[in-house]
Amino acid sequence: MNLKKKMFELSMESKGLYYRLSIIFALFFFVPLLGLLYFGLKYDLLQDHFIPVFILALLTSSLAGYVLIRKTFDGIRNTSKTISESLTKDIHGFKQPTADDELQGIVQSFQAVENELRNSFSNLEKRTSQLSTLKELSDLCYVTFDSEDLFAITLERALKLTNADVGSVLILEGKERETFVIHATYGLGDLVKIGDRVDFASSIAKFAVINKSPLLIADIETDNRFGRGNRPHYSTKAFLCMPLKGIQEVFGVLTLSRRESDIPFTVEDTDVLTPLLSNAAFTYDNLSLMKRDRQNRQQLAIVTGICKTLGSSLRNSELLHAVLNQFREEVPFDVAVILGIREETPDQAGVLDIFSPVPIGLERNGSYDFAGSSLEGVVRQGNILAIEHPSALQHPLEQELLVKPGIHDALLVPLKIGGVVTGILALGAFRAGGLNGCEEQVEEIASLLPLAIEKNRLSSSINKRDQEMDSIKQIGSILAASTFDRQEVLKHTMDMIRTIVNVEAGSLLLLEGDELAFKVAFNVDPAIDTTILNSFRIRLGQGIAGYSAARGEPIIVQDTQSSRHFTPDFDRQIGFRTRSALCVPLISRGKVLGVIEVLNKISGDFNDDDLHLLQSIATSVSIALENSQLYRETLTMAEHERGIRKMFQKFVPREIVDKIIHNAGEEKPLIEELKILTLLNIDIRGFSTLSKKIGPQRTVAMLNHFFTCMGDIVFNHGGIVDKYLGDGFLALFGAPISGKTDADNAIAAALEMRGSLSAVNGHFAGELDAPLAMGISIHTGEAVVGNIGFEKKMDYTVIGDSVNAVFRLQDLTKSRPNGILISEKTLQAVVESILDVREIGKCDVGSTLGELRIYELLGSQPPPETGHFDNPLLESS
């Protein structure tokens, strides 16, 4: 072995270029030179002088050739070194040649370059194939609209790119993403089929979903995360699981394995698959968005159609059927039942509508108990419930609704208004799985169904209210006539109550003392004589009616047999059976007048609507009864007032009577007032002598006629006669109502009195020895006017210094027959008359007023604009 090594070390193969160059130079230069020298010495050729020159030239040219060859060999050596160093850096795994033979190193370098080029070309072909695959998949994005085709092609390309022969595509489904569904498969035969479901929690693929990164398993048998039992399913040791990442989350995985070989998958395989799966995920997202957009458009069209239907004139079952038909365009159900929950019976549901091609053992408008059924859970939780294979349900309602019709797939949807469950929509499909995945669509579209139900309810309620309002209006119109024939009106009112409330019997009882007496009663059974009730009396607190009257509160009794207020005595006497009752009191001004009682509602039970309706009618009846009583009292009071007027107007002016009555109605007594008045006093001259001559009877007749003429003049000019003073009277202008022309009216009255005196004397012509003469005094000033006296005798009169002043002026008229004297206060108070007066001097009229100028009134003229007097009393009346 050492000999062979020694021989190799001595051989040319182990030597470098320089060694070989020296051997070559020796062989090509020194050997011929030595031979030439040998021949030259032997044959004496050196004597020729050209021989040394030739030898020198030969040596020079050989040396030059050696230098050139040496440079060439240096270039070869440097090239070999450079190539080796470059390949060492650029080619992974390349090592510099250990041999001293630079040419062999160059050969090895070129062989390495050739191998690298071959590998690069192979990789380039592989990349070209990958790009071609991606291009095909990219083109598929614009061609296919089927996600199943997309997954199948993606799986096929992935198998090709990784040289795998087994694979599948699993997509997450379910509300909680709890299940993988197989959408594409290859190489697994009957072990795995499209549509099969794999539990997420027990699947290896869940790790790729959770970590959102590829799952590489080199040997599934030795991997401590998995057991050997998994291999029959995956068919090989090596396993690759790639997540399918969508826009928002991982929606599935792609699994690959190799049956033919146990070559493990590498990171390069995941790099190759990443763009493929990214493109597939992007396409799947687009398809999902397109599908969702198409569904949204279709759903929007359905919602729009349902909204238009809700706005149409359809009502009741026609409306619900129209909504369900449009609903069916989106959700493929076969049977639909709409149930409403009654507020008064929360454990019962009424059937509002049925949409079914097969008979169902439920009736429209029927009421069914759902306590203990799956419907109760839907109502209490307010969430949609999916039922697969409902044949195991045992509740009677579930049997009639879901089991007997042969439904294989069902949805129970809560119908909510204002967040409160008011009904249930039960949908069923005869085909198993027919309603899978429809929960979201059903829940969204079904939210419009309560609007249809509410529309029907409101429409029915409005119609019912309109009928009730019409009836109440009729009752109100009839009760308005209760002041004339109250009994007949109440009878007609009870007949209308029977129709509106739809009851078998009813009665109206009025309170007489501490007992209720039957006034009007009815019964739908003609065999029952309600007139028997006219002799019955009910004590306060006795029976339902007596309890309602005693408490002054309405009462509803749905089951009289279980009520402690019910008394069966009346039923036994008239042969009637009372099952339920509604009683409301008749109340006016806080006082109970009676009660209205209705018995045995024909359809259903009494409810709050019936109570409120009967209360409205009871209020109208109470008002009518009160009005009737007030009407009779008003008639009595009016007759009494006419008697008072007729009697008092003989003694008191009409205006005073009006004010007394008006203030009495307002409970405001006439109070004493300090007012500016114009007082007029008229007195007959020589009355004492005249009365003695004609006697008492003729004197009274003469005074009555005189006062009648003169009093009418006072009244006509807006004054009142305050008191009679034997042969004269005192008149007031400005009480009880003041005006700016009180003084003008008094002046006009005085002049008219003097002018009418000749007519009075003409009336007594031949009866009196001499014509009557009189004197009139007028003064304007402050005085107290009002009710003067005590409780048993009151006079509306006037007191004060102004009264004394007018009487003082009257004394001055005695020297002037038929004269009229006025004070300067009156002259100043006149505003609308032009007076013709003559001053006669001053007069002391009292301590308070002192001296006043006195004038004799000769006449007056009206102002230029008008000739009438201002009478505030007449205007106010």
LINLIN-V140503 format. One line per field, one symbol per residue. ss: DSSP state (H for helix, E for strand, C for the rest). psi: psi as a letter, one per 20 degrees, with the letter a starting at -180 (. if undefined). A space follows every 50 residues. Layout:
# LINLIN-V140503
ss=???
psi=???
This chain:
# LINLIN-V140503
ss=CHHHHHHHHHCHHHCCHHHHHHHHHHHHHHHHHHHHHHHHHHCCHHHCHH HHHHHHHHHHHHHHHHHHHHHHHHHHHHHHHHHHHHHHHHCCCCCCCCCC CHHHHHHHHHHHHHHHHHHHHHHHHHHHHHHHHHHHHHHHHCCCCCHHHH HHHHHHHHHHHHCCCEEEEEEEECCCCCEEEEEEEECCCCCCCCCCEEEC CCCCCHHHHHHCCCEEECCCCCCCCCCHHHHHHHCCCCEEEEEEECCCCE EEEEEEECCCCCCCCCHHHHHHHHHHHHHHHHHHHHHHHHHHHHHHHHHH HHHHHHHHHHCCCCCHHHHHHHHHHHHHCCCCCCEEEEEEECCCCCCEEE EEEEECCCCCCCCCCCEEECCCCHHHHHHHHCCCEEEECHHHCCCHHHHH HHHCCCCCEEEEEEEEECCEEEEEEEEEECCCCCCCCCHHHHHHHHCCHH HHHHHHHHHHHHHHHHHHHHHHHHHHHHHCCCCCCHHHHHHHHHHHHHHH HCEEEEEEEEEECCEEEEEEEEECCCCCCHHHHHHCEEECCCHHHHHHHH HCCCEEECCHHHCCCCCCHHHHHHCCCCCCEEEEEEEECCEEEEEEEEEE ECCCCCCHHHHHHHHHHHHHHHHHHHHHHHHHHHHHHHHHHHHHHHHHCC CCCHHHHHHHHHHHHCCCCCCCEEEEEEEEEEEECCHHHHHHHHCHHHHH HHHHHHHHHHHHHHHHCCCEEEEECCCEEEEEECCCCCCCCHHHHHHHHH HHHHHHHHHHHHHCCCCCCCCCCEEEEEEEEEEEEEEEEECCEEEEEEEC HHHHHHHHHHHHHHHCCCCEEEEHHHHHHCCCEEEEEEEEEEEECCCCCC EEEEEEEEEEEECCCCCCCCCHHHHHC
psi=ghghgghhhirhhjqaghghgggggghighghghhghghhhgjliihpih ghgggghggghggggggghggghgggghgggggggghhghopipqqpiqi ohhhhgghghhgggghgggghghghghggghgghgghghhhigqjohggg hghggghggghjkrjprqpppprqhjlippppiqqpjicigpqpiqqppg hjqhihhhggikqqopogoihipiirrhihhhgijrgqppopqooahhrp iaqppqrphhqkpqqrhhghhhhghghggggggggggggggggggggghg ggggggghhhiajqrchgghggghghhihhpmqhpppppqpphhmijqpp ohqpopiqqpkqqqjqpppjpjrhhghggghkqqppopmjhiqiqgghgh hhghikpipqpoppoqokipoirpoopqphppjhjpjjgggghghiiihh hgghgggggggggghgggggghgggghghhjiigmgghghghghhhhhgg imrhrrqppqpockqpppgpqrpioiipoiihihiqqpqpipagghgggh hkqqppohohhjpiipojghghhikqopgqqppqqoppljpphaqppqqn pgoarqahghghghhgghgggggggghgghgghggghghhghggghghih hpqhhggghggghhhjkoqpqpqoroqoppppqppkhggghhgirgghgg gggggghgghhhgghhjjrqogqplejarpqpojpipqrikggghggggg hhghhihhhghhhkpihqhqqqqrqpqpqpaqqpqaopbahioqpoaqqr hhghghhhhhhiihinpkqopqrhhghhiphjqoqorppiaqpojrhghb pqppqpohaqqqrhhqjrqonhghhh.
